[in-house]
């Protein structure tokens, strides 16, 4: 039996442009998804994921590439891809436990995928380095979702605060003090697939304009990496505001996000922006710590919910 856990993620800079192989900066959040795996003596996979109401979902090894319920897809595809790649098979019991509410959009499907592949490699004695773990987990996410930049998979594996560039396979940990970030949840679930499609349509129609926006976001991401390393939170805040301005131009913000963002800026945040796909989910603000209280109050007064989360969490790990 083996127990592994992986963190959730919070996008800091570069959402949407990262889908087109540009860089982004992401931090891991210490709301973890844990997964227990154990071998069975038959040819069955039995999955228990109470957080998505999946109880004793059973599939035979021969049916792993068939259709499965949405709640089981990532886990089953991760098993299938692992068995195919390493030409090995075993019946498996899988039990997941989540600290996080998948509604908030902190990345539970990438965390569960990474856990299962990491857990299988430990359980079945197959050595995998982090790059191999990334490639197989990312392939699994693409098999299910069709689109996705892989930044959430990288955050689940490497943890901490990460500069991510898929094209050049750069996964660089950013050395930094604790980022003074406040997270506000709009209460609205973002529809990532629809928003990613909408941006793709814009890119197809107005490629010059949208690519110029993506170029500007890329510049912001590169500068943000330096300012995070310098712990210059005021500059990081300015860059967040610039990134948000560009996200508005591609229409992924929403009135709820804007109201949380402007409340935090009026209360003295250095900067604020949406985090993730937009449309809902979370916004983040960076602020002097002596002003945290006022900013949290301001966000709550306009209907936002504060998510208390430890960021820069450790990546996937085997639990004792
Ligand atoms: C969603 O959290 C972030 C997007 O960039 C999509 C992705 O990178 O997969 C919008």
Boltz pocket constraint, residues with backbone or C-beta under 6 A from the ligand:
constraints:
  - pocket:
      binder: B
      contacts: [[A, 11], [A, 14], [A, 15], [A, 16], [A, 17], [A, 18], [A, 19], [A, 105], [A, 147], [A, 148], [A, 149], [A, 150], [A, 151], [A, 192], [A, 196], [A, 275], [A, 276], [A, 277]]
      max_distance: 6.0
